Amino acid sequence: EKLCLLGEGSFGCVYKARHKYTSAIVAVKIIPNAETNGAGSESETDKIMGEIDILSRCDSPFIVGYFECFMKPPTKRLGNAEMWIVMEYCQ
């Protein structure tokens, strides 16, 4: 459940969110899927996947924690899928 917008970047927006089942507060980076909306390039997809790879391997108190990444299907018939990257929320 998205609670509020925290910021916007070159790939998408970051929201403060609440996990529906655990009520944990997390940060979610939502990236429009380049493959379905035609807005991105292969190099942008590579950069996003590189960020996910790095986050998934890091275990440091100085780097935001990574929980999971998934594709959210379109909510409307002609909508675009989105990549959601769920990370630790830092106050």
C-alpha positions as CSV (number, residue, x, y, z in Angstrom):
1,E,0.0,0.0,0.0
2,K,1.6,3.3,-1.1
3,L,1.5,5.9,1.6
4,C,3.2,9.0,0.1
5,L,5.7,10.0,-2.6
6,L,9.3,10.4,-1.3
7,G,11.0,11.4,-4.5
8,E,11.4,11.1,-8.2
9,G,14.4,10.0,-10.2
10,S,15.5,9.2,-13.7
11,F,13.9,5.7,-13.7
12,G,10.8,6.2,-11.6
13,C,9.3,7.3,-8.3
14,V,10.0,6.2,-4.8
15,Y,7.2,5.8,-2.3
16,K,6.9,5.2,1.4
17,A,4.7,2.1,1.6
18,R,3.2,-0.4,4.0
19,H,3.4,-4.1,3.5
20,K,-0.2,-5.4,3.5
21,Y,0.5,-8.6,5.5
22,T,3.2,-7.5,8.0
23,S,2.4,-3.8,8.2
24,A,6.2,-3.2,7.9
25,I,7.1,0.3,6.5
26,V,9.2,0.0,3.4
27,A,10.4,2.2,0.5
28,V,9.2,1.1,-3.0
29,K,10.9,2.3,-6.2
30,I,8.3,1.9,-9.0
31,I,9.8,1.8,-12.5
32,P,7.6,1.8,-15.6
33,N,8.4,-1.4,-17.6
34,A,10.6,-0.3,-20.6
35,E,9.6,-3.4,-22.5
36,T,5.9,-2.5,-22.5
37,N,5.8,1.2,-22.7
38,G,8.6,1.8,-25.2
39,A,10.0,4.7,-23.1
40,G,13.2,2.9,-22.1
41,S,16.2,1.5,-23.9
42,E,18.2,-1.7,-23.4
43,S,20.9,0.2,-21.7
44,E,18.4,1.6,-19.1
45,T,17.1,-1.8,-18.4
46,D,20.7,-3.0,-17.9
47,K,21.3,-0.2,-15.5
48,I,18.2,-1.1,-13.5
49,M,19.1,-4.8,-13.4
50,G,22.6,-3.8,-12.3
51,E,21.2,-1.8,-9.4
52,I,19.1,-4.7,-8.3
53,D,22.0,-7.1,-8.5
54,I,24.2,-4.8,-6.4
55,L,21.5,-4.2,-3.8
56,S,20.7,-7.9,-3.5
57,R,24.4,-8.7,-2.7
58,C,25.1,-5.8,-0.3
59,D,25.0,-6.4,3.5
60,S,26.2,-3.2,5.1
61,P,24.8,-0.8,7.7
62,F,25.7,2.0,5.3
63,I,23.7,0.8,2.3
64,V,19.9,0.7,2.2
65,G,18.6,-2.9,2.5
66,Y,17.0,-4.7,-0.4
67,F,14.0,-7.0,0.2
68,E,12.6,-8.0,-3.2
69,C,11.8,-7.0,-6.8
70,F,8.8,-8.0,-8.8
71,M,6.7,-7.1,-11.9
72,K,3.3,-5.7,-11.2
73,P,0.9,-6.3,-14.1
74,P,-1.1,-3.5,-15.6
75,T,-4.3,-2.6,-13.6
76,K,-6.0,-1.4,-16.8
77,R,-6.4,-3.2,-20.1
78,L,-4.1,-0.8,-22.0
79,G,-1.9,0.1,-19.0
80,N,1.8,-0.6,-18.5
81,A,3.4,-3.2,-16.2
82,E,5.7,-1.8,-13.5
83,M,8.8,-3.1,-11.8
84,W,8.6,-2.7,-8.0
85,I,11.8,-2.7,-6.0
86,V,11.1,-3.0,-2.3
87,M,13.8,-1.7,0.0
88,E,14.4,-0.7,3.6
89,Y,12.7,2.6,4.6
90,C,15.2,5.0,6.2
91,Q,13.9,7.9,8.2
